[in-house]
Amino acid sequence: MNESRYLRAAVEGASSVGMITMLYDRLVADLQRAIVALQQHDIETRCAQMKHAFLIVQQLEGSLDHENGGEAARNLSALYSYARAKMLEAQIKENAHTLEKLIGHFVEVRGAWQQVDPGVTKAAPQPEEGRLALSCTV
């Protein structure tokens, strides 16, 4: 319950860029948990984490301002489209490596957003080497 209140307070006090970086943080965490579930053959958890990750990508894409965003909005839209395709592929083929690569892309983009608003926490999510190194290949 305290975690829920903390999260609510963080969201309510966040700037627009802060909200976006929080979404990237959660997206990376979801994909990391999906990788662990994949390695443990936990289909239910993997599917739940992937479903939530898809929803976050949808939210990120829906927040793009195509009228005023110019090339940046087009590039992010292309990234989100690519990410959805790769997430679906990883889900079907049970391929953790594809998810690991996506995590790297999302961490990089999150860092770019952080540069836009220096007030955003610098604690960018890092791929968890111990867990990711154990990735299975199917």
C-alpha positions as CSV (number, residue, x, y, z in Angstrom):
1,M,0.0,0.0,0.0
2,N,2.8,2.4,0.8
3,E,4.4,1.6,-2.5
4,S,1.2,2.6,-4.3
5,R,1.0,5.9,-2.4
6,Y,4.7,6.6,-3.2
7,L,4.1,5.9,-6.9
8,R,1.0,8.0,-7.0
9,A,2.8,10.9,-5.4
10,A,5.7,10.5,-7.9
11,V,3.4,10.5,-10.9
12,E,1.3,13.5,-9.7
13,G,4.5,15.6,-9.2
14,A,6.2,14.6,-12.4
15,S,6.7,16.8,-15.4
16,S,5.6,15.6,-18.9
17,V,9.2,14.5,-19.6
18,G,9.3,12.9,-16.1
19,M,6.2,10.9,-16.9
20,I,7.7,9.7,-20.2
21,T,10.9,8.6,-18.5
22,M,8.8,6.7,-15.9
23,L,7.0,4.9,-18.7
24,Y,10.4,3.9,-20.2
25,D,11.5,2.8,-16.7
26,R,8.5,0.6,-16.3
27,L,8.7,-0.7,-19.9
28,V,12.3,-1.8,-19.3
29,A,11.3,-3.5,-16.1
30,D,8.4,-5.3,-17.8
31,L,10.7,-6.6,-20.5
32,Q,13.3,-7.7,-17.9
33,R,10.7,-9.6,-16.0
34,A,9.4,-11.1,-19.3
35,I,12.9,-12.3,-20.0
36,V,13.2,-14.0,-16.5
37,A,9.8,-15.6,-17.0
38,L,10.8,-16.8,-20.4
39,Q,14.0,-18.4,-18.9
40,Q,11.9,-20.0,-16.2
41,H,9.3,-21.2,-18.7
42,D,6.6,-19.2,-16.8
43,I,4.2,-18.5,-19.6
44,E,1.6,-16.8,-17.5
45,T,4.0,-14.2,-16.1
46,R,5.7,-13.7,-19.4
47,C,2.4,-13.0,-21.1
48,A,1.3,-10.6,-18.4
49,Q,4.6,-8.7,-18.6
50,M,4.5,-8.5,-22.3
51,K,0.9,-7.4,-22.3
52,H,1.8,-4.5,-20.0
53,A,4.8,-3.6,-22.1
54,F,2.6,-3.5,-25.2
55,L,0.2,-1.1,-23.4
56,I,3.1,1.2,-22.4
57,V,4.3,1.3,-26.0
58,Q,0.8,2.1,-27.1
59,Q,0.6,4.9,-24.4
60,L,4.0,6.3,-25.5
61,E,2.9,6.3,-29.2
62,G,-0.4,7.9,-28.4
63,S,1.3,10.7,-26.6
64,L,3.2,11.8,-29.7
65,D,2.3,15.2,-31.2
66,H,2.5,14.5,-34.9
67,E,1.5,18.0,-35.8
68,N,4.2,19.8,-33.9
69,G,6.7,17.0,-33.3
70,G,8.2,16.9,-36.7
71,E,11.0,14.5,-37.4
72,A,11.4,13.5,-33.7
73,A,7.7,12.4,-33.5
74,R,8.1,10.5,-36.8
75,N,11.3,8.7,-35.5
76,L,9.7,7.8,-32.2
77,S,6.6,6.5,-34.0
78,A,8.8,4.3,-36.2
79,L,10.6,3.1,-33.0
80,Y,7.4,2.2,-31.4
81,S,6.2,0.4,-34.5
82,Y,9.5,-1.5,-34.7
83,A,9.3,-2.3,-31.0
84,R,5.8,-3.8,-31.2
85,A,6.8,-6.0,-34.1
86,K,9.9,-7.2,-32.3
87,M,8.0,-7.8,-29.0
88,L,5.5,-9.8,-30.9
89,E,8.2,-11.8,-32.6
90,A,10.0,-12.4,-29.3
91,Q,6.8,-13.5,-27.8
92,I,6.0,-16.0,-30.6
93,K,9.6,-17.3,-30.9
94,E,10.3,-17.1,-27.2
95,N,13.4,-15.2,-28.0
96,A,15.0,-13.4,-25.0
97,H,17.8,-11.9,-27.1
98,T,15.3,-9.8,-29.1
99,L,13.9,-8.4,-25.9
100,E,17.4,-7.6,-24.6
101,K,18.1,-5.6,-27.7
102,L,14.9,-3.7,-27.3
103,I,15.8,-2.9,-23.7
104,G,19.0,-1.4,-24.9
105,H,17.1,0.8,-27.4
106,F,14.7,2.0,-24.7
107,V,17.4,2.8,-22.2
108,E,19.1,4.9,-24.9
109,V,15.9,6.8,-25.8
110,R,15.2,7.3,-22.1
111,G,18.6,8.9,-21.7
112,A,17.8,11.3,-24.5
113,W,14.5,12.3,-22.8
114,Q,16.5,12.8,-19.6
115,Q,18.7,15.3,-21.4
116,V,15.6,17.3,-22.3
117,D,14.7,17.7,-18.6
118,P,17.7,17.7,-16.3
119,G,15.4,17.5,-13.3
120,V,14.5,14.0,-14.2
121,T,16.2,11.4,-12.0
122,K,19.4,10.2,-13.4
123,A,18.8,6.6,-12.3
124,A,18.2,5.2,-15.7
125,P,17.4,1.5,-15.8
126,Q,20.3,-0.6,-16.7
127,P,19.9,-4.0,-18.2
128,E,20.5,-6.5,-15.4
129,E,23.6,-8.2,-16.6
130,G,23.2,-11.2,-14.3
131,R,19.7,-12.0,-15.5
132,L,20.2,-11.0,-19.1
133,A,23.4,-13.0,-19.5
134,L,21.4,-16.2,-18.7
135,S,19.1,-15.6,-21.6
136,C,18.1,-18.7,-23.4
137,T,18.1,-19.0,-27.1
138,V,15.4,-21.0,-28.7
